[in-house]
Amino acid sequence: MRRRSPRRLLGVLAAVTVAFSLFSSAPTAGAAPAATTTATSTAQADAAVQPLSTSTPVVFVHGYTGNASNWVTAMSVFQLNGWSSSKLFAYEYNSYGNNITNAQGLASFVDNVKSRTGASKVAIVNHSMGGLVSQYYLKVLGGNTSVSHLASIAGANHGTTFASACLIYTTCQQMYPGSSFISQITSGDETPGATKYATWYSACDGVILPYTSTRLTGATNNLVACQTHIGFLADTIVLGQIARFAAS
């Protein structure tokens, strides 16, 4: 057998060593992007499960002939979404008086809630005529500086012809489309300040006529497939959406 020279043997060993290095390093090179991808996915997953902010107090504002009991289901839904009962408040006012007075009362109520909780702002959730009270407070009285979020459920924000049934009351006169009160809260910017605004409305409402009256220019307006005016107050799906909006 022909003997190989030491120089040739060294050359073969060098080639084997290089080949081994290349093959052994290939998985390592491929693993780096995988590790990066995993880390990115983990970070994204962590961001996705970050809890929403439920530290902001919420003030609920009922509608015509309503009261604090209208919000029993809503408060339960908000608690299920992380709010403490100590951060949930219902404002009551005179449905038959004057919505300017009612809005001034809301201003005092919000100031009291801020004082009690130490919060700089509150979120407001209103229903029906509560939309008029809330809008007057935020726009005319400058309350938007104290409100982080406003959610209007079937709000009579541009009035409703249904109010013709109760025009003996000042609040209903103010709630009728074209009233001077409606003009005050709808002229110019309907969603003033840094407040986040959203509405929920439905063609099946039956009380807010036209049902599109609830929508606010500049707000996130959510059309609900079919829900009645009072049915909104027990609609846990919509109320859950509102809780998450208020926590955003």
C-alpha positions as YAML, in Angstrom:
chain: A
units: angstrom
residues:
- id: 1
  name: MET
  ca: [0.00, 0.00, 0.00]
- id: 2
  name: ARG
  ca: [1.18, 3.46, -0.94]
- id: 3
  name: ARG
  ca: [1.91, 5.59, 2.08]
- id: 4
  name: ARG
  ca: [0.52, 9.15, 2.20]
- id: 5
  name: SER
  ca: [2.85, 11.98, 2.99]
- id: 6
  name: PRO
  ca: [2.43, 13.83, 6.32]
- id: 7
  name: ARG
  ca: [1.69, 17.03, 4.38]
- id: 8
  name: ARG
  ca: [-1.23, 15.38, 2.53]
- id: 9
  name: LEU
  ca: [-2.63, 13.92, 5.77]
- id: 10
  name: LEU
  ca: [-2.58, 17.34, 7.35]
- id: 11
  name: GLY
  ca: [-4.47, 18.76, 4.35]
- id: 12
  name: VAL
  ca: [-7.19, 16.09, 4.68]
- id: 13
  name: LEU
  ca: [-7.55, 16.69, 8.40]
- id: 14
  name: ALA
  ca: [-7.86, 20.44, 7.80]
- id: 15
  name: ALA
  ca: [-10.61, 19.90, 5.22]
- id: 16
  name: VAL
  ca: [-12.51, 17.58, 7.58]
- id: 17
  name: THR
  ca: [-12.18, 20.11, 10.38]
- id: 18
  name: VAL
  ca: [-13.52, 22.93, 8.18]
- id: 19
  name: ALA
  ca: [-16.43, 20.77, 6.98]
- id: 20
  name: PHE
  ca: [-17.30, 19.77, 10.53]
- id: 21
  name: SER
  ca: [-17.20, 23.40, 11.65]
- id: 22
  name: LEU
  ca: [-19.53, 24.46, 8.84]
- id: 23
  name: PHE
  ca: [-22.10, 21.75, 9.54]
- id: 24
  name: SER
  ca: [-22.00, 22.15, 13.30]
- id: 25
  name: SER
  ca: [-22.40, 25.92, 13.07]
- id: 26
  name: ALA
  ca: [-25.35, 25.79, 10.65]
- id: 27
  name: PRO
  ca: [-27.98, 24.91, 13.30]
- id: 28
  name: THR
  ca: [-26.54, 27.56, 15.62]
- id: 29
  name: ALA
  ca: [-26.86, 30.19, 12.91]
- id: 30
  name: GLY
  ca: [-30.44, 29.14, 12.27]
- id: 31
  name: ALA
  ca: [-31.29, 29.16, 15.96]
- id: 32
  name: ALA
  ca: [-30.58, 32.85, 16.42]
- id: 33
  name: PRO
  ca: [-33.59, 34.08, 14.37]
- id: 34
  name: ALA
  ca: [-35.77, 31.48, 16.06]
- id: 35
  name: ALA
  ca: [-34.79, 32.79, 19.47]
- id: 36
  name: THR
  ca: [-35.47, 36.35, 18.31]
- id: 37
  name: THR
  ca: [-38.87, 35.34, 16.96]
- id: 38
  name: THR
  ca: [-39.74, 33.61, 20.20]
- id: 39
  name: ALA
  ca: [-38.72, 36.64, 22.23]
- id: 40
  name: THR
  ca: [-40.77, 38.93, 19.97]
- id: 41
  name: SER
  ca: [-43.80, 36.66, 20.19]
- id: 42
  name: THR
  ca: [-43.49, 36.55, 23.96]
- id: 43
  name: ALA
  ca: [-43.28, 40.33, 24.14]
- id: 44
  name: GLN
  ca: [-46.34, 40.67, 21.91]
- id: 45
  name: ALA
  ca: [-48.22, 38.14, 23.99]
- id: 46
  name: ASP
  ca: [-47.31, 39.99, 27.18]
- id: 47
  name: ALA
  ca: [-48.50, 43.27, 25.65]
- id: 48
  name: ALA
  ca: [-51.76, 41.65, 24.57]
- id: 49
  name: VAL
  ca: [-52.58, 40.50, 28.10]
- id: 50
  name: GLN
  ca: [-51.69, 43.75, 29.83]
- id: 51
  name: PRO
  ca: [-54.67, 44.67, 32.03]
- id: 52
  name: LEU
  ca: [-56.71, 47.69, 30.99]
- id: 53
  name: SER
  ca: [-56.90, 50.66, 33.34]
- id: 54
  name: THR
  ca: [-59.82, 50.38, 35.73]
- id: 55
  name: SER
  ca: [-58.64, 53.00, 38.18]
- id: 56
  name: THR
  ca: [-60.72, 55.80, 36.64]
- id: 57
  name: PRO
  ca: [-64.01, 56.39, 38.48]
- id: 58
  name: VAL
  ca: [-67.14, 55.99, 36.38]
- id: 59
  name: VAL
  ca: [-70.20, 58.24, 36.65]
- id: 60
  name: PHE
  ca: [-73.46, 56.86, 35.23]
- id: 61
  name: VAL
  ca: [-76.12, 59.35, 34.08]
- id: 62
  name: HIS
  ca: [-79.67, 58.00, 33.61]
- id: 63
  name: GLY
  ca: [-82.31, 59.15, 31.15]
- id: 64
  name: TYR
  ca: [-85.80, 60.64, 31.30]
- id: 65
  name: THR
  ca: [-87.79, 59.24, 34.29]
- id: 66
  name: GLY
  ca: [-84.77, 57.10, 35.18]
- id: 67
  name: ASN
  ca: [-82.79, 56.69, 38.41]
- id: 68
  name: ALA
  ca: [-79.73, 54.97, 39.86]
- id: 69
  name: SER
  ca: [-81.38, 51.53, 39.67]
- id: 70
  name: ASN
  ca: [-81.08, 51.69, 35.88]
- id: 71
  name: TRP
  ca: [-77.38, 50.96, 36.27]
- id: 72
  name: VAL
  ca: [-77.46, 47.79, 38.38]
- id: 73
  name: THR
  ca: [-76.53, 45.54, 35.45]
- id: 74
  name: ALA
  ca: [-73.98, 48.00, 34.10]
- id: 75
  name: MET
  ca: [-72.21, 48.24, 37.44]
- id: 76
  name: SER
  ca: [-72.08, 44.44, 37.68]
- id: 77
  name: VAL
  ca: [-70.53, 44.25, 34.21]
- id: 78
  name: PHE
  ca: [-67.98, 46.92, 35.09]
- id: 79
  name: GLN
  ca: [-67.03, 45.03, 38.25]
- id: 80
  name: LEU
  ca: [-66.58, 41.86, 36.20]
- id: 81
  name: ASN
  ca: [-64.23, 43.88, 34.00]
- id: 82
  name: GLY
  ca: [-62.06, 44.90, 36.96]
- id: 83
  name: TRP
  ca: [-63.65, 47.94, 38.56]
- id: 84
  name: SER
  ca: [-64.04, 48.22, 42.30]
- id: 85
  name: SER
  ca: [-67.56, 49.10, 43.47]
- id: 86
  name: SER
  ca: [-65.98, 52.09, 45.21]
- id: 87
  name: LYS
  ca: [-65.18, 53.57, 41.78]
- id: 88
  name: LEU
  ca: [-68.72, 53.34, 40.38]
- id: 89
  name: PHE
  ca: [-71.20, 56.20, 40.94]
- id: 90
  name: ALA
  ca: [-74.73, 56.94, 39.72]
- id: 91
  name: TYR
  ca: [-75.85, 60.56, 39.33]
- id: 92
  name: GLU
  ca: [-79.56, 61.24, 39.82]
- id: 93
  name: TYR
  ca: [-81.35, 64.39, 38.70]
- id: 94
  name: ASN
  ca: [-84.82, 65.85, 38.12]
- id: 95
  name: SER
  ca: [-86.19, 64.45, 34.85]
- id: 96
  name: TYR
  ca: [-88.90, 67.12, 34.69]
- id: 97
  name: GLY
  ca: [-86.90, 70.23, 35.52]
- id: 98
  name: ASN
  ca: [-84.23, 71.90, 33.42]
- id: 99
  name: ASN
  ca: [-81.28, 70.11, 31.84]
- id: 100
  name: ILE
  ca: [-79.07, 73.16, 32.34]
- id: 101
  name: THR
  ca: [-79.62, 72.79, 36.08]
- id: 102
  name: ASN
  ca: [-79.13, 69.03, 35.73]
- id: 103
  name: ALA
  ca: [-75.81, 69.58, 33.94]
- id: 104
  name: GLN
  ca: [-74.67, 71.97, 36.67]
- id: 105
  name: GLY
  ca: [-75.58, 69.29, 39.18]
- id: 106
  name: LEU
  ca: [-73.51, 66.79, 37.21]
- id: 107
  name: ALA
  ca: [-70.55, 69.18, 37.35]
- id: 108
  name: SER
  ca: [-70.79, 69.31, 41.15]
- id: 109
  name: PHE
  ca: [-71.25, 65.54, 41.33]
- id: 110
  name: VAL
  ca: [-68.11, 64.92, 39.24]
- id: 111
  name: ASP
  ca: [-66.10, 67.31, 41.40]
- id: 112
  name: ASN
  ca: [-67.27, 65.42, 44.47]
- id: 113
  name: VAL
  ca: [-66.30, 62.06, 42.94]
- id: 114
  name: LYS
  ca: [-62.86, 63.40, 42.05]
- id: 115
  name: SER
  ca: [-62.42, 64.67, 45.60]
- id: 116
  name: ARG
  ca: [-63.52, 61.37, 47.16]
- id: 117
  name: THR
  ca: [-61.38, 59.18, 44.93]
- id: 118
  name: GLY
  ca: [-58.38, 61.43, 44.37]
- id: 119
  name: ALA
  ca: [-58.77, 61.00, 40.60]
- id: 120
  name: SER
  ca: [-58.06, 63.82, 38.17]
- id: 121
  name: LYS
  ca: [-60.72, 62.63, 35.72]
- id: 122
  name: VAL
  ca: [-63.80, 60.41, 35.53]
- id: 123
  name: ALA
  ca: [-65.44, 58.42, 32.75]
- id: 124
  name: ILE
  ca: [-69.11, 59.16, 32.03]
- id: 125
  name: VAL
  ca: [-71.64, 56.62, 30.77]
- id: 126
  name: ASN
  ca: [-75.05, 58.03, 29.89]
- id: 127
  name: HIS
  ca: [-78.38, 56.78, 28.55]
- id: 128
  name: SER
  ca: [-81.13, 58.58, 26.62]
- id: 129
  name: MET
  ca: [-81.72, 62.13, 27.95]
- id: 130
  name: GLY
  ca: [-78.58, 61.66, 30.04]
- id: 131
  name: GLY
  ca: [-76.80, 62.38, 26.77]
- id: 132
  name: LEU
  ca: [-78.12, 65.95, 26.82]
- id: 133
  name: VAL
  ca: [-77.08, 66.46, 30.45]
- id: 134
  name: SER
  ca: [-73.61, 65.06, 29.73]
- id: 135
  name: GLN
  ca: [-73.05, 66.98, 26.50]
- id: 136
  name: TYR
  ca: [-74.03, 70.27, 28.09]
- id: 137
  name: TYR
  ca: [-71.65, 69.60, 30.97]
- id: 138
  name: LEU
  ca: [-68.73, 68.68, 28.70]
- id: 139
  name: LYS
  ca: [-69.24, 71.31, 26.03]
- id: 140
  name: VAL
  ca: [-70.95, 74.33, 27.54]
- id: 141
  name: LEU
  ca: [-69.67, 74.06, 31.11]
- id: 142
  name: GLY
  ca: [-66.17, 72.94, 30.10]
- id: 143
  name: GLY
  ca: [-66.44, 69.58, 31.83]
- id: 144
  name: ASN
  ca: [-64.40, 67.82, 29.14]
- id: 145
  name: THR
  ca: [-61.26, 68.67, 31.12]
- id: 146
  name: SER
  ca: [-62.52, 66.41, 33.90]
- id: 147
  name: VAL
  ca: [-63.72, 63.55, 31.68]
- id: 148
  name: SER
  ca: [-61.41, 60.94, 30.16]
- id: 149
  name: HIS
  ca: [-64.10, 58.95, 28.32]
- id: 150
  name: LEU
  ca: [-67.73, 59.56, 27.42]
- id: 151
  name: ALA
  ca: [-69.95, 56.66, 26.37]
- id: 152
  name: SER
  ca: [-73.45, 57.54, 25.18]
- id: 153
  name: ILE
  ca: [-75.96, 54.69, 25.07]
- id: 154
  name: ALA
  ca: [-78.99, 55.55, 22.90]
- id: 155
  name: GLY
  ca: [-78.37, 59.17, 23.82]
- id: 156
  name: ALA
  ca: [-80.81, 61.85, 22.64]
- id: 157
  name: ASN
  ca: [-77.79, 63.84, 21.55]
- id: 158
  name: HIS
  ca: [-79.52, 65.54, 18.62]
- id: 159
  name: GLY
  ca: [-82.99, 65.29, 20.11]
- id: 160
  name: THR
  ca: [-85.90, 62.93, 19.54]
- id: 161
  name: THR
  ca: [-89.39, 63.58, 18.16]
- id: 162
  name: PHE
  ca: [-90.63, 61.15, 20.83]
- id: 163
  name: ALA
  ca: [-90.28, 64.09, 23.25]
- id: 164
  name: SER
  ca: [-93.46, 65.57, 21.73]
- id: 165
  name: ALA
  ca: [-95.36, 63.29, 24.13]
- id: 166
  name: CYS
  ca: [-94.10, 65.20, 27.17]
- id: 167
  name: LEU
  ca: [-93.64, 68.80, 26.06]
- id: 168
  name: ILE
  ca: [-95.30, 70.07, 29.23]
- id: 169
  name: TYR
  ca: [-91.91, 69.49, 30.88]
- id: 170
  name: THR
  ca: [-88.88, 71.71, 30.26]
- id: 171
  name: THR
  ca: [-86.57, 68.75, 29.81]
- id: 172
  name: CYS
  ca: [-88.74, 67.38, 27.00]
- id: 173
  name: GLN
  ca: [-88.89, 70.77, 25.32]
- id: 174
  name: GLN
  ca: [-85.10, 70.83, 25.41]
- id: 175
  name: MET
  ca: [-84.96, 67.27, 24.07]
- id: 176
  name: TYR
  ca: [-87.06, 68.03, 20.99]
- id: 177
  name: PRO
  ca: [-85.03, 68.34, 17.74]
- id: 178
  name: GLY
  ca: [-84.26, 71.94, 16.83]
- id: 179
  name: SER
  ca: [-84.57, 73.30, 20.37]
- id: 180
  name: SER
  ca: [-82.18, 76.04, 21.48]
- id: 181
  name: PHE
  ca: [-80.72, 73.55, 23.96]
- id: 182
  name: ILE
  ca: [-79.94, 71.06, 21.18]
- id: 183
  name: SER
  ca: [-78.41, 73.86, 19.11]
- id: 184
  name: GLN
  ca: [-76.06, 74.75, 21.97]
- id: 185
  name: ILE
  ca: [-74.64, 71.26, 22.32]
- id: 186
  name: THR
  ca: [-74.46, 70.38, 18.61]
- id: 187
  name: SER
  ca: [-73.14, 73.58, 17.02]
- id: 188
  name: GLY
  ca: [-69.45, 73.53, 16.20]
- id: 189
  name: ASP
  ca: [-67.37, 70.79, 17.79]
- id: 190
  name: GLU
  ca: [-69.59, 68.01, 19.18]
- id: 191
  name: THR
  ca: [-66.68, 66.21, 20.84]
- id: 192
  name: PRO
  ca: [-64.54, 68.92, 22.44]
- id: 193
  name: GLY
  ca: [-61.27, 68.48, 24.30]
- id: 194
  name: ALA
  ca: [-59.07, 65.41, 24.73]
- id: 195
  name: THR
  ca: [-61.98, 63.27, 25.94]
- id: 196
  name: LYS
  ca: [-62.53, 59.99, 24.08]
- id: 197
  name: TYR
  ca: [-66.14, 59.80, 22.83]
- id: 198
  name: ALA
  ca: [-68.15, 56.76, 21.74]
- id: 199
  name: THR
  ca: [-71.84, 56.05, 21.12]
- id: 200
  name: TRP
  ca: [-73.98, 52.94, 20.84]
- id: 201
  name: TYR
  ca: [-77.25, 53.17, 18.89]
- id: 202
  name: SER
  ca: [-79.74, 50.93, 17.09]
- id: 203
  name: ALA
  ca: [-82.45, 51.14, 14.44]
- id: 204
  name: CYS
  ca: [-84.65, 49.10, 16.80]
- id: 205
  name: ASP
  ca: [-84.44, 51.77, 19.53]
- id: 206
  name: GLY
  ca: [-88.03, 52.99, 19.18]
- id: 207
  name: VAL
  ca: [-87.60, 56.03, 21.46]
- id: 208
  name: ILE
  ca: [-84.73, 57.97, 19.91]
- id: 209
  name: LEU
  ca: [-86.28, 59.15, 16.64]
- id: 210
  name: PRO
  ca: [-84.50, 59.26, 14.33]
- id: 211
  name: TYR
  ca: [-82.25, 56.60, 15.85]
- id: 212
  name: THR
  ca: [-79.20, 58.21, 14.24]
- id: 213
  name: SER
  ca: [-79.68, 61.15, 16.63]
- id: 214
  name: THR
  ca: [-77.30, 59.43, 19.06]
- id: 215
  name: ARG
  ca: [-74.27, 59.69, 16.79]
- id: 216
  name: LEU
  ca: [-71.71, 62.39, 17.53]
- id: 217
  name: THR
  ca: [-69.35, 63.83, 14.94]
- id: 218
  name: GLY
  ca: [-65.83, 62.98, 16.03]
- id: 219
  name: ALA
  ca: [-66.89, 60.00, 18.17]
- id: 220
  name: THR
  ca: [-66.59, 56.27, 17.58]
- id: 221
  name: ASN
  ca: [-70.21, 55.50, 16.69]
- id: 222
  name: ASN
  ca: [-71.22, 51.86, 17.16]
- id: 223
  name: LEU
  ca: [-74.34, 50.62, 15.38]
- id: 224
  name: VAL
  ca: [-75.92, 47.75, 17.31]
- id: 225
  name: ALA
  ca: [-77.83, 45.30, 15.09]
- id: 226
  name: CYS
  ca: [-81.13, 45.44, 16.97]
- id: 227
  name: GLN
  ca: [-81.69, 46.60, 20.53]
- id: 228
  name: THR
  ca: [-84.55, 48.45, 22.16]
- id: 229
  name: HIS
  ca: [-84.11, 51.70, 24.05]
- id: 230
  name: ILE
  ca: [-84.56, 50.13, 27.50]
- id: 231
  name: GLY
  ca: [-83.02, 46.84, 26.40]
- id: 232
  name: PHE
  ca: [-79.63, 48.55, 26.15]
- id: 233
  name: LEU
  ca: [-79.55, 48.83, 29.95]
- id: 234
  name: ALA
  ca: [-79.50, 45.04, 30.26]
- id: 235
  name: ASP
  ca: [-77.37, 44.25, 27.22]
- id: 236
  name: THR
  ca: [-74.28, 42.73, 28.81]
- id: 237
  name: ILE
  ca: [-72.46, 42.51, 25.47]
- id: 238
  name: VAL
  ca: [-72.80, 46.23, 24.79]
- id: 239
  name: LEU
  ca: [-72.09, 47.07, 28.43]
- id: 240
  name: GLY
  ca: [-68.95, 44.94, 28.26]
- id: 241
  name: GLN
  ca: [-67.83, 46.86, 25.18]
- id: 242
  name: ILE
  ca: [-68.42, 50.12, 27.05]
- id: 243
  name: ALA
  ca: [-66.45, 48.91, 30.08]
- id: 244
  name: ARG
  ca: [-63.50, 48.06, 27.84]
- id: 245
  name: PHE
  ca: [-63.82, 51.42, 26.07]
- id: 246
  name: ALA
  ca: [-63.77, 53.24, 29.40]
- id: 247
  name: ALA
  ca: [-60.64, 51.33, 30.39]
- id: 248
  name: SER
  ca: [-58.80, 52.01, 27.12]
...
